[in-house]
């Protein structure tokens, strides 16, 4: 080996080790820089075997001299980075869903007096008290107060849902704008990096910045990155290319101000919507899913709340119309009957007297007559003529045959004068005259009267059940006994007639409303419980994806991160290599000086 070779080996060694020291120093300096990937210098033996047109170093000559830098690179594992970004996207989606659903759960909380379930149960308790105290004005005022609390609760929840939907819509638009900025930044960095490579000086800082930008983008979207040497990163979202080379396809938010249509995030002018699926999708995917599935749309919280409000109005009104209020009015709604959503429930009653708590027979209707007049047929079988007396008594007008003749019974069931109605026990005997029967009537007040020789032929006649002050309750029996069911041989037979008045003790309308409201509390509880379950699921997903992300990030740091201790150890080693290379040059200089002195 010649002295010149020693100089060559020493100088190349100093340069190569210097490159390693520079890389190590860069790593130590950027150990805490976010997104920084470790630099690595690879060395290889430097070959000096060169053959010209007329000269050759010969096989016996040295074929290598010193060391050279084979490769200067950023240490990066694309598969680990992709797995980290995917976990980050899913974690961000779960966190955003948990945040929004947590606010919603708080609004629907069932453990407060102002909750929807508590308000419904309060209305149920109010009407239950009214059923026991139908004349109490204090109880009626309490019912109105509880009803107003219920309408206020529905309105508050509807407003809170509207605010949450509005804020989520704004957050989605902001995130789409932020994502577009990051997409454009990646496209710009692609161009910068490729230009630097083409110039022979790779821009590793720009590559670090690009990776960091994709990492930030993965929080918003489930972005996938594929690197190629011609145009840098190609990014795709949901199968659609959003960045290729220096070209970016930005996102747009459609229908964000039209509640009748689903909010869509579309890729540029393609008309293709981003579909986040049932989970994941980054913050943008979570917000789109919340807007279209959870907050609004079919089977959403808003839809279920409106459905519950509709059920409250429909069922309470149905029961309320069957009762009479203290003004004598019937058929009135408790809530205003209009578009039934949570945001527009209003009371139809103006004051406590307008609450219909008491049942009325409504004798002005066929159904009311069936309620007001009941017949116990007693000793008469269904196959006999008298067996049809109930149907005959409850059909037709008051003036026609086979009806209860009460001249002035009002629709609310009040009998005229002092007639109280009640149950009349009737005993029928044959008095041996053709088509004539004797009737004994035992009245509810304990008095008894007898009517003999009543004509029960086809012409018909009546028996008087009660007569007071010129007002009469009469029972037409003209065609009820045409089959000679009562004979001297058969002996007396009995049946009873019950004529109700205003039914003061029947508060079934109030109790029915109480039962309806109590049953509907289950729907309110289920609504809150469903949201609570979704919050727990979102928290579990976030925790699971965070664990995955941390594990993958740790692997990335093992591969690409900077360990200061390790780098310091390498720096000491490289310092020794540098000193040794310098010693080679010193030795070469001394040998050269010795040879020169001999030559002189």
DRENDRENPA-957433 format. One line per 10 residues: their letters; for each residue x, y, z of C-alpha. Coordinates in pm, whole numbers, padded with zeros to 5 digits. Layout:
BEGIN
a = X,Y,Z | ...
***
This chain:
BEGIN
xxxxxxxxxx = 00000,00000,00000 | 00145,00338,-00101 | 00170,00646,00113 | -00085,00810,-00116 | -00331,00532,-00029 | -00285,00610,00338 | -00370,00975,00274 | -00671,00868,00064 | -00800,00621,00323 | -00757,00867,00608
xxxxxxxxxx = -00926,01157,00430 | -01224,00954,00312 | -01263,00810,00659 | -01264,01155,00813 | -01529,01272,00566 | -01750,00962,00616 | -01726,00968,00993 | -01792,01341,00983 | -02117,01271,00794 | -02219,01024,01065
xxxxxxxxxx = -02135,01278,01336 | -02344,01540,01153 | -02642,01299,01134 | -02606,01203,01499 | -02586,01567,01603 | -02899,01642,01396 | -03081,01355,01569 | -02984,01475,01916 | -03082,01833,01835 | -03428,01724,01711
xxxxxxxxxx = -03496,01457,01970 | -03801,01652,02094 | -03913,01787,01755 | -04264,01660,01677 | -04278,01448,01366 | -03898,01425,01333 | -03773,01092,01193 | -03423,00975,01278 | -03152,01020,01014 | -02919,00733,00943
xxxxxxxxxx = -02590,00721,00750 | -02480,00389,00599 | -02111,00347,00507 | -01945,00105,00266 | -01595,00024,00150 | -01475,00263,-00120 | -01346,00091,-00434 | -01057,00246,-00629 | -01019,-00029,-00885 | -01022,00177,-01202
xxxxxxxxxx = -00925,00074,-01552 | -00857,00323,-01823 | -00810,00275,-02200 | -00440,00205,-02176 | -00369,00141,-01809 | -00478,-00106,-01548 | -00394,-00120,-01182 | -00340,-00493,-01216 | -00481,-00771,-01016 | -00211,-00741,-00757
xxxxxxxxxx = -00298,-00379,-00671 | -00521,-00266,-00389 | -00885,-00265,-00510 | -01033,-00048,-00237 | -00927,00259,-00056 | -01105,00396,00249 | -01475,00433,00313 | -01765,00624,00160 | -02125,00718,00241 | -02348,00461,00078
xxxxxxxxxx = -02683,00604,00189 | -02823,00896,00389 | -03186,00827,00483 | -03483,00899,00705 | -03576,00594,00909 | -03946,00531,00854 | -04182,00230,00852 | -04479,00310,00627 | -04690,00019,00752 | -04657,00125,01115
xxxxxxxxxx = -04736,00487,01026 | -05047,00375,00835 | -05164,00162,01128 | -05108,00455,01364 | -05307,00692,01143 | -05594,00443,01116 | -05611,00405,01495 | -05593,00782,01534 | -05883,00828,01292 | -06101,00578,01480
xxxxxxxxxx = -06005,00722,01817 | -06091,01076,01707 | -06428,00961,01572 | -06515,00784,01897 | -06403,01084,02104 | -06617,01325,01899 | -06920,01097,01923 | -06868,01061,02296 | -06840,01438,02338 | -07162,01519,02151
xxxxxxxxxx = -07355,01226,02295 | -07236,01317,02643 | -07395,01661,02606 | -07712,01494,02480 | -07713,01246,02767 | -07688,01534,03011 | -07993,01699,02854 | -08191,01374,02874 | -08070,01276,03221 | -08337,01088,03414
xxxxxxxxxx = -08206,01162,03764 | -08337,01518,03785 | -08680,01660,03861 | -08674,01845,03528 | -08613,01532,03321 | -08863,01420,03059 | -08945,01097,03241 | -08993,01287,03569 | -09220,01540,03395 | -09433,01264,03243
xxxxxxxxxx = -09456,01085,03576 | -09546,01417,03738 | -09837,01455,03497 | -09942,01096,03572 | -09933,01162,03947 | -10129,01485,03901 | -10413,01317,03713 | -10410,01025,03957 | -10465,01273,04241 | -10738,01438,04035
xxxxxxxxxx = -10914,01105,03990 | -10935,01083,04369 | -11027,01451,04416 | -11215,01561,04102 | -11370,01868,04270 | -11048,02003,04426 | -10937,02327,04261 | -10594,02295,04422 | -10543,01952,04265 | -10659,02087,03930
xxxxxxxxxx = -10412,02377,03954 | -10140,02123,04030 | -10231,01926,03717 | -10200,02240,03507 | -09862,02319,03663 | -09732,01971,03589 | -09865,01984,03236 | -09686,02316,03176 | -09366,02163,03313 | -09402,01879,03064
xxxxxxxxxx = -09451,02113,02768 | -09155,02321,02888 | -08941,02008,02913 | -09028,01899,02561 | -08954,02250,02436 | -08624,02269,02623 | -08508,01934,02486 | -08612,02030,02135 | -08419,02357,02166 | -08114,02177,02311
xxxxxxxxxx = -08120,01928,02025 | -08146,02212,01777 | -07848,02390,01933 | -07645,02069,01939 | -07731,02000,01575 | -07637,02355,01479 | -07305,02345,01664 | -07221,02005,01515 | -07302,02135,01167 | -07069,02431,01222
xxxxxxxxxx = -06798,02203,01360 | -06832,01980,01053 | -06797,02278,00818 | -06492,02399,01013 | -06331,02054,01000 | -06396,02024,00626 | -06225,02360,00575 | -05933,02248,00794 | -05906,01918,00604 | -05898,02104,00272
xxxxxxxxxx = -05610,02315,00400 | -05416,02002,00500 | -05487,01833,00166 | -05353,02134,-00021 | -05050,02141,00208 | -04968,01776,00132 | -04997,01846,-00241 | -04762,02145,-00204 | -04511,01942,-00003 | -04524,01667,-00266
xxxxxxxxxx = -04408,01918,-00523 | -04139,02062,-00295 | -04000,01720,-00206 | -03994,01592,-00562 | -03820,01909,-00683 | -03555,01864,-00414 | -03499,01503,-00512 | -03470,01597,-00875 | -03199,01847,-00775 | -03003,01577,-00594
xxxxxxxxxx = -03056,01714,-00242 | -03349,01539,-00066 | -03552,01768,00161 | -03593,01547,00463 | -03739,01827,00676 | -04019,01864,00420 | -04076,01488,00430 | -04108,01505,00809 | -04353,01791,00769 | -04556,01594,00515
xxxxxxxxxx = -04583,01294,00747 | -04689,01523,01028 | -04954,01681,00803 | -05096,01340,00712 | -05102,01255,01082 | -05306,01569,01153 | -05534,01486,00860 | -05595,01134,00995 | -05763,01292,01298 | -06025,01436,01064
xxxxxxxxxx = -06054,01167,00796 | -05967,00799,00750 | -05687,00889,00509 | -05457,00629,00354 | -05116,00725,00212 | -04925,00544,-00061 | -04579,00667,-00157 | -04434,00645,-00506 | -04111,00788,-00641 | -04268,00984,-00925
xxxxxxxxxx = -04511,01216,-00751 | -04481,01166,-00375 | -04778,01069,-00159 | -05111,00964,-00307 | -05385,01004,-00046 | -05722,00829,-00059 | -06032,00860,00159 | -06308,00601,00136 | -06155,00480,-00193 | -06153,00829,-00347
xxxxxxxxxx = -05821,00992,-00439 | -05791,01328,-00267 | -05421,01403,-00330 | -05206,01288,-00620 | -04879,01463,-00684 | -04935,01837,-00656 | -05310,01808,-00723 | -05566,01804,-00436 | -05940,01733,-00448 | -06105,01939,-00179
xxxxxxxxxx = -06420,01845,00015 | -06750,02031,00029 | -07044,02025,00273 | -07386,01992,00109 | -07736,02052,00254 | -07595,02186,00581 | -07868,02452,00596 | -08154,02229,00480 | -08290,02017,00769 | -08515,01824,00529
xxxxxxxxxx = -08212,01667,00359 | -07919,01471,00502 | -07593,01661,00545 | -07339,01531,00294 | -06962,01567,00266 | -06874,01534,-00102 | -06547,01497,-00290 | -06500,01808,-00502 | -06736,01827,-00798 | -06776,01449,-00829
xxxxxxxxxx = -07112,01437,-00650 | -06980,01134,-00459 | -07049,01154,-00084 | -06813,01042,00188 | -06973,00748,00368 | -06823,00708,00717 | -07001,00377,00785 | -07124,00278,01130 | -06805,00371,01315 | -06469,00542,01265
xxxxxxxxxx = -06419,00795,00990 | -06234,01058,01195 | -06402,01366,01338 | -06564,01448,01003 | -06708,01098,00975 | -06837,01109,01332 | -07000,01448,01280 | -07166,01340,00955 | -07294,01027,01127 | -07422,01225,01426
xxxxxxxxxx = -07607,01471,01202 | -07769,01209,00980 | -07829,00920,01219 | -07817,01031,01583 | -07936,01390,01609 | -08169,01408,01307 | -08317,01168,01052 | -08522,00851,01090 | -08493,00678,01428 | -08274,00963,01553
xxxxxxxxxx = -08309,01118,01898 | -08504,01408,01745 | -08735,01168,01562 | -08795,00958,01873 | -08854,01269,02084 | -09109,01400,01831 | -09276,01057,01819 | -09301,01054,02197 | -09449,01405,02194 | -09701,01295,01931
xxxxxxxxxx = -09801,00996,02146 | -09847,01218,02450 | -10076,01458,02261 | -10274,01184,02087 | -10329,00954,02386 | -10394,01222,02645 | -10635,01405,02413 | -10821,01080,02334 | -10875,01009,02704 | -10958,01373,02784
xxxxxxxxxx = -11228,01395,02515 | -11418,01115,02688 | -11461,01318,03004 | -11658,01621,03113 | -11505,01932,03267 | -11657,02148,03540 | -11820,02370,03279 | -12025,02074,03154 | -11826,02059,02829 | -11724,01729,02673
xxxxxxxxxx = -11515,01623,02376 | -11242,01883,02443 | -10869,01826,02385 | -10620,01873,02667 | -10335,01970,02428 | -10368,02181,02115 | -10418,01941,01826 | -10169,02056,01562 | -09837,01945,01417 | -09719,01726,01701
xxxxxxxxxx = -09348,01775,01759 | -09156,01828,02078 | -09108,02193,01998 | -09472,02297,01963 | -09676,02121,02233 | -09926,02364,02387 | -10205,02328,02639 | -10560,02363,02507 | -10714,02410,02854 | -10727,02765,02987
xxxxxxxxxx = -10795,02702,03353 | -10851,02431,03616 | -11223,02403,03542 | -11144,02307,03182 | -10986,01977,03283 | -11220,01688,03200 | -11188,01445,03489 | -11538,01291,03518 | -11700,01039,03285 | -12030,01124,03118
xxxxxxxxxx = -12277,00879,02964 | -12339,01118,02673 | -12698,01004,02627 | -12725,01195,02304 | -12530,00920,02130 | -12604,00554,02074 | -12287,00459,02255 | -12382,00688,02540 | -12717,00518,02578 | -12548,00185,02604
xxxxxxxxxx = -12338,00331,02885 | -12629,00504,03060 | -12885,00226,03041 | -12796,-00130,03134 | -13035,-00424,03164 | -12988,-00726,03384 | -13225,-00977,03221 | -13255,-01184,03533 | -13490,-01480,03490 | -13540,-01429,03117
xxxxxxxxxx = -13330,-01642,02887 | -13166,-01501,02575 | -13385,-01709,02351 | -13709,-01562,02481 | -13876,-01245,02373 | -13774,-01072,02693 | -13420,-01183,02624 | -13398,-00914,02359 | -13505,-00635,02589 | -13155,-00490,02634
xxxxxxxxxx = -13090,-00440,02265 | -13439,-00302,02215 | -13397,-00053,02494 | -13066,00087,02375 | -13141,00147,02007 | -13347,00419,01844 | -13449,00768,01944 | -13606,00872,02271 | -13951,00908,02111 | -13947,00570,01940
xxxxxxxxxx = -14063,00239,02080 | -13838,00024,02297 | -13635,00309,02447 | -13603,00464,02788 | -13845,00754,02788 | -13670,01038,02966 | -13772,01365,02812 | -13487,01595,02906 | -13174,01389,02969 | -12879,01606,02862
xxxxxxxxxx = -12565,01492,02689 | -12366,01509,03012 | -12604,01252,03168 | -12790,01478,03407 | -13150,01370,03473 | -13421,01635,03493 | -13549,01767,03821 | -13453,01562,04123 | -13449,01229,03942 | -13131,01047,04035
xxxxxxxxxx = -13157,00733,03828 | -13017,00416,03977 | -13108,00047,03966 | -13475,-00052,03946 | -13563,-00413,04029 | -13867,-00521,03833 | -14087,-00825,03917 | -14325,-00946,03643 | -14642,-01154,03710 | -14918,-01289,03482
xxxxxxxxxx = -15258,-01150,03586 | -15449,-01405,03368 | -15579,-01138,03130 | -15467,-01185,02770 | -15156,-00979,02688 | -15166,-00818,03032 | -14889,-00832,03293 | -14838,-00689,03640 | -14510,-00508,03723 | -14372,-00437,04071
xxxxxxxxxx = -14086,-00181,04077 | -13845,-00164,04369 | -13670,00174,04341 | -13316,00273,04452 | -13461,00496,04727 | -13638,00196,04886 | -13990,00277,04770 | -14204,00027,04580 | -14489,00069,04333 | -14703,-00171,04134
xxxxxxxxxx = -14861,-00135,03792 | -15128,-00392,03702 | -15280,-00489,03374 | -15005,-00336,03160 | -15071,-00400,02792 | -14778,-00590,02639 | -14940,-00655,02303 | -14809,-00531,01976 | -14955,-00185,02044 | -14720,-00149,02336
xxxxxxxxxx = -14722,00062,02649 | -14483,00167,02926 | -14425,00117,03296 | -14316,00407,03516 | -13984,00353,03690 | -13974,00689,03861 | -14194,00998,03862 | -14110,01321,04041 | -14246,01669,03982 | -14389,01585,03644
xxxxxxxxxx = -14061,01437,03517 | -14085,01067,03440 | -13850,00781,03368 | -14053,00527,03173 | -13963,00191,03024 | -14138,00087,02703 | -14222,-00285,02722 | -14468,-00293,02437 | -14307,-00571,02233 | -14077,-00727,02490
xxxxxxxxxx = -14307,-01006,02606 | -14482,-01131,02297 | -14393,-01495,02362 | -14596,-01532,02681 | -14281,-01599,02882 | -14460,-01509,03203 | -14742,-01748,03280 | -14938,-01850,03585 | -14752,-02177,03580 | -14404,-02024,03556
xxxxxxxxxx = -14466,-01778,03837 | -14306,-01432,03873 | -13989,-01344,03689 | -13741,-01065,03754 | -13506,-00830,03574 | -13344,-00497,03660 | -13291,-00168,03481 | -13006,00068,03575 | -13027,00427,03456 | -12712,00629,03530
xxxxxxxxxx = -12710,00999,03587 | -12396,01211,03561 | -12183,00933,03719 | -12022,01162,03978 | -11802,00884,04112 | -11662,00777,03774 | -11332,00960,03727 | -11201,00712,03474 | -11097,00987,03223 | -10855,01134,03476
xxxxxxxxxx = -10728,00791,03575 | -10691,00689,03211 | -10475,00995,03145 | -10268,00908,03452 | -10217,00555,03318 | -10128,00684,02971 | -09871,00932,03104 | -09721,00670,03333 | -09687,00424,03046 | -09516,00688,02830
xxxxxxxxxx = -09245,00744,03091 | -09097,00416,02969 | -09040,00571,02627 | -08863,00870,02784 | -08647,00645,03001 | -08560,00422,02706 | -08463,00728,02501 | -08221,00847,02769 | -08089,00495,02830 | -08024,00445,02459
xxxxxxxxxx = -07813,00761,02444 | -07632,00657,02762 | -07548,00322,02606 | -07408,00497,02298 | -07192,00718,02521 | -07049,00411,02694 | -06985,00240,02360 | -06808,00551,02226 | -06591,00570,02539 | -06499,00202,02507
xxxxxxxxxx = -06409,00247,02138 | -06202,00554,02215 | -06013,00371,02489 | -05950,00068,02268 | -05830,00273,01971 | -05614,00490,02196 | -05445,00176,02328 | -05385,00054,01973 | -05247,00393,01873 | -05014,00408,02173
xxxxxxxxxx = -04883,00060,02103 | -04818,00137,01736 | -04664,00475,01824 | -04425,00301,02061 | -04323,00071,01776 | -04275,00373,01549 | -04053,00536,01810 | -03849,00218,01838 | -03795,00220,01462 | -03784,00590,01376
xxxxxxxxxx = -03758,00785,01698 | -03452,00934,01859 | -03307,00783,02175 | -03074,01048,02316 | -02881,00792,02520 | -02828,00575,02216 | -02729,00871,02002 | -02480,00994,02267 | -02326,00649,02280 | -02298,00651,01901
xxxxxxxxxx = -02147,00998,01911 | -01870,00882,02149 | -01801,00588,01921 | -01793,00814,01616 | -01561,01053,01801 | -01319,00768,01854 | -01350,00669,01487 | -01278,01028,01387 | -00972,01039,01611 | -00849,00709,01469
xxxxxxxxxx = -00893,00835,01112 | -00699,01148,01203 | -00426,00925,01342 | -00404,00749,01005 | -00339,01083,00838 | -00083,01172,01102 | 00095,00843,01041 | 00085,00900,00664 | 00235,01243,00710 | 00513,01109,00929
xxxxxxxxxx = 00592,00828,00682 | 00598,01081,00399 | 00834,01308,00592 | 01065,01019,00670 | 01079,00912,00305 | 01151,01267,00193 | 01433,01301,00444 | 01591,00976,00323 | 01570,01095,-00034 | 01760,01412,00055
***
